[in-house]
Amino acid sequence: MLAHPEVSVIMNRAVGCGWEVAGQLGAAGLGVRDDPGGAGVSGMAGQLGAAGRGVQGGPAGASAQAAVSTAVSGQPSVRLRLDLAYDGAAFHGWARQPGLRTVQQTVQDALGRVLGLPAAPRLTVAGRTDAGVHARGQVAHLDVPADCWARAADTAALRLARLLPADVRVPAIGSVPADFDARFSALWRRYSYRVCDDPAGADPLRRHDTLCHPRPLDLGRMNEAAAACTGEHDFAAFCRRRAGATTVRELIQLTWARPAPGVAVATVVADAFCHNMVRSLTGAMLAVGDRSRPVSWLAGVLAAGIRDPAVRVVPPHGLCLEEVRYPPAGELAARAGATRRVRPGLGQDPASEVPNPSRPTT
């Protein structure tokens, strides 16, 4: 929320690594508000207007965010990118939740210790995975004092490996341009969903990342049905609606292949995903593949634009975030700006669309 022009809000006071954060932001007499709701803003938070017109907690431009950190702390900051992989089986999803084990809290706590910060930093993530969903190619960013990073840079990856539990890894961590935003700069995200359609031959060692389907699947039928869903569509029929959020997405790829006998793997690529979108699409395609539904059924559900109770949302454990792709450094800011522009529903007046507060999810 925007800080009131007459009110300055004292932020969390922290002393460490030369970063002393205390309250009031400069020239315009405008307050800074931290983002307790976890909207994904790294570190301090905010969006600084060009003329000192306000600081907003929540998703923010990378350059403005760095400016806030420096302006408030009086110390230079650096933006870091983390590449993450995790087994989601024992996590209650990505997002931090009181009293529950989540990937975000686990990684943030470890980062706070490795970087010598007085409190755990806040990570902005490319896609908030649900409970039970895995990742090989998750990406996050955060802002930290430059002197903290200078001291920790050489050993950070190794120390994180020692501190983190075995079901989460940070294979890479390093500084990136201030315009890099793990969420908004992404060009696309690629997920896979793994299914075994030979129950007798199912590998028991893969039961935590593979759905066992009781009937044989015809991948030709599934790929034919999937072709009707690629491109830009309103995926309301396959998403859990959220107030003010658009369900229009560009589905770049939706294909099935067999990497081994008895195993079928879906590859799903889109600019972003609505909540439960991948798992709902997968459930619908399984019904086509085992001949419970005709090939044309998937296109009909998509066109209807409403949730169909016949569409099964498959379990999360077969789903994995494989990769997030970003543009070259010089195009990061432009991509983030384009992503923030809300896409109206198909056939809807762009001026009538409410800004989308949701994050890319599965």
MIKOLLO-166838 format. One line per 8 residues: for each residue x, y, z of C-alpha. Coordinates in pm, whole numbers, plus 50000, padded with zeros to 5 digits. Layout:
X,Y,Z; ...
//
This chain:
50000,50000,50000; 50114,50358,49940; 50245,50540,50242; 50029,50840,50333; 50195,51174,50240; 50172,51294,50598; 50289,50976,50766; 50630,50823,50800
50632,50461,50903; 50927,50334,51095; 51067,50025,50930; 51232,49735,51096; 51550,49857,51263; 51843,49639,51176; 52212,49683,51227; 52454,49451,51055
52699,49449,50765; 52684,49827,50767; 52308,49828,50691; 52128,50034,50951; 51763,50076,50862; 51575,50339,51051; 51262,50489,50947; 51205,50809,50764
51267,50856,50396; 51403,51187,50281; 51306,51482,50080; 50932,51446,50029; 50864,51346,50388; 50709,51021,50270; 50703,50700,50471; 50837,50362,50384
50631,50056,50466; 50774,49708,50480; 50572,49431,50316; 50460,49195,50592; 50225,49014,50358; 50514,48862,50166; 50417,49011,49830; 50757,48911,49704
50956,49229,49750; 51317,49163,49842; 51466,49323,50148; 51321,49660,50226; 51049,49700,49967; 50910,49942,49741; 50860,50152,49449; 51013,50497,49462
50849,50764,49248; 51074,50970,49027; 50997,51286,49220; 51002,51129,49566; 50626,51078,49550; 50605,50761,49752; 50730,50421,49842; 50508,50123,49781
50552,49785,49945; 50486,49504,49700; 50616,49414,49351; 50847,49690,49241; 51079,49794,48964; 51430,49665,49018; 51602,50000,48973; 51358,50176,49203
51395,49903,49460; 51772,49936,49465; 51729,50312,49499; 51509,50264,49803; 51760,50034,49969; 52039,50282,49918; 51831,50585,50011; 51703,50433,50333
52016,50260,50450; 52272,50508,50326; 52471,50208,50206; 52504,50062,49855; 52319,49738,49790; 52365,49456,49542; 52105,49236,49378; 52166,48862,49392
52019,48582,49182; 51972,48236,49328; 51913,47922,49124; 51726,47667,49334; 51629,47301,49321; 51413,47120,49572; 51213,46808,49642; 50873,46948,49733
50741,46637,49907; 50808,46757,50263; 50740,47127,50202; 50411,47313,50232; 50486,47492,49907; 50716,47783,49835; 50553,48070,50023; 50633,48132,50386
50349,48030,50621; 50347,48059,51000; 50421,47729,51168; 50474,47536,50845; 50789,47417,50670; 50822,47602,50338; 51098,47641,50082; 51102,48020,50116
51152,48022,50491; 51413,47746,50480; 51623,47928,50219; 51577,48274,50370; 51690,48157,50714; 52002,47998,50565; 52080,48309,50359; 52052,48530,50665
52320,48325,50841; 52551,48294,50541; 52537,48666,50460; 52557,48778,50821; 52230,48969,50807; 52049,49073,51125; 51725,48920,50994; 51630,48675,50723
51605,48854,50384; 51294,48828,50167; 51314,48651,49836; 51126,48734,49516; 51064,48411,49325; 50989,48329,48962; 50696,48102,49047; 50539,48012,49380
50504,47635,49367; 50229,47458,49560; 50278,47201,49834; 50432,46885,49693; 50554,47042,49366; 50924,47002,49287; 51176,47230,49115; 51502,47187,48928
51515,47536,48779; 51354,47775,49026; 51497,48131,49034; 51479,48399,49304; 51639,48735,49376; 51711,48950,49679; 51888,49275,49765; 52161,49280,50030
52422,49531,50149; 52716,49529,49910; 52970,49485,50190; 52787,49176,50318; 52806,49017,49976; 53169,49115,49927; 53263,48923,50241; 53047,48619,50167
53071,48584,49789; 53359,48337,49770; 53211,48086,50014; 52835,48149,49994; 52745,47851,49774; 52944,47605,49983; 52813,47740,50314; 52455,47722,50188
52513,47358,50093; 52624,47287,50449; 52334,47471,50613; 52044,47369,50393; 51862,47036,50436; 51915,46766,50178; 51584,46835,50001; 51677,47187,49887
51991,47309,49706; 52121,47640,49575; 52351,47538,49289; 52431,47898,49196; 52427,48239,49363; 52573,48561,49226; 52524,48930,49158; 52305,49046,48867
52203,49382,48720; 51970,49589,48936; 51701,49558,48666; 51682,49179,48706; 51353,49069,48861; 51307,48694,48909; 50932,48723,48872; 50865,49003,48627
51170,48973,48399; 51095,48611,48305; 51016,48538,47941; 50868,48196,48016; 50857,47910,48261; 50886,47543,48171; 50724,47266,48375; 50718,46890,48333
50462,46640,48457; 50566,46273,48481; 50318,45986,48455; 50358,45608,48457; 50079,45430,48268; 50211,45079,48336; 50120,45012,48701; 50288,44671,48704
50614,44816,48577; 50617,45135,48786; 50955,45217,48938; 50906,45230,49316; 51206,45462,49346; 51022,45724,49138; 50692,45710,49325; 50754,46054,49481
50780,46233,49144; 50564,46019,48915; 50186,45981,48900; 50070,45623,48848; 49782,45615,48598; 49580,45292,48590; 49514,45279,48213; 49739,45297,47904
49772,45641,47746; 49761,45722,47375; 50007,46013,47342; 49900,46078,46983; 49549,46162,47101; 49687,46372,47385; 49912,46578,47161; 49631,46631,46913
49406,46761,47190; 49682,46974,47338; 49741,47156,47009; 49408,47336,47050; 49533,47497,47372; 49856,47653,47248; 49866,48025,47185; 49699,48302,47383
49372,48199,47545; 49161,48263,47850; 49235,47959,48066; 48957,48027,48317; 48830,47671,48265; 49157,47534,48403; 49235,47789,48675; 49117,47880,49018
48985,48234,48976; 49113,48517,49194; 48951,48856,49234; 49102,49113,48999; 49332,48860,48830; 49328,48784,48460; 49329,48422,48346; 49460,48502,47996
49795,48332,47931; 50012,48249,47633; 50075,47876,47623; 50389,47831,47417; 50425,47453,47428; 50210,47163,47550; 50341,46826,47434; 50377,46467,47555
50664,46226,47496; 50783,45885,47617; 51138,45893,47756; 51104,45525,47851; 50848,45245,47809; 50552,45295,48040; 50644,45655,48115; 50482,45968,47966
50611,46318,48035; 50433,46643,47955; 50632,46957,47872; 50438,47275,47945; 50581,47619,47862; 50401,47952,47911; 50476,48313,47990; 50307,48254,48327
50055,48019,48482; 49731,48058,48675; 49679,47864,48995; 49635,47488,48923; 49657,47550,48548; 49922,47287,48468; 49767,47021,48690; 49419,47083,48548
49540,47068,48189; 49725,46747,48268; 49417,46590,48423; 49209,46676,48117; 49469,46534,47878; 49491,46208,48074; 49117,46164,48024; 49169,46208,47648
49471,45977,47648; 49295,45685,47816; 48990,45737,47590; 48755,45843,47869; 48695,46161,47666; 48712,46243,47293; 49002,46440,47148; 48773,46741,47090
48673,46757,47456; 48976,46962,47568; 48907,47239,47315; 48544,47247,47422; 48632,47287,47789; 48873,47568,47704; 48613,47750,47493; 48346,47721,47764
48556,47935,47997; 48418,47786,48319; 48545,47515,48550; 48423,47173,48441; 48382,46927,48732; 48490,46650,48494; 48840,46802,48478; 49054,46636,48740
49328,46836,48908; 49606,46578,48926; 49822,46543,49239; 50121,46779,49276; 50401,46526,49311; 50435,46460,48935; 50495,46829,48863; 50837,46995,48844
50950,47347,48753; 51235,47274,48514; 51349,47612,48382; 51284,47986,48383; 51416,48183,48085; 51520,48550,48094; 51618,48801,47823; 51968,48950,47786
52072,49201,48053; 51993,49501,47837; 51632,49391,47794; 51547,49306,48156; 51379,49635,48248; 51170,49644,47932; 51053,49287,47988; 50958,49360,48349
50759,49664,48237; 50575,49464,47973; 50493,49188,48222; 50346,49435,48470; 50102,49568,48211; 49787,49378,48287; 49651,49172,48001; 49271,49209,47966
49041,48917,47917; 48991,48825,47554; 48724,49051,47405; 48739,49283,47705; 48811,49655,47702; 49170,49692,47833; 49064,49996,48036; 48821,49783,48236
49072,49529,48360; 49165,49543,48728; 49541,49527,48797; 49645,49170,48863; 49773,49113,49219; 49838,48743,49172; 50170,48570,49121; 50255,48308,48863
50162,47975,49018; 50085,47619,48917
//
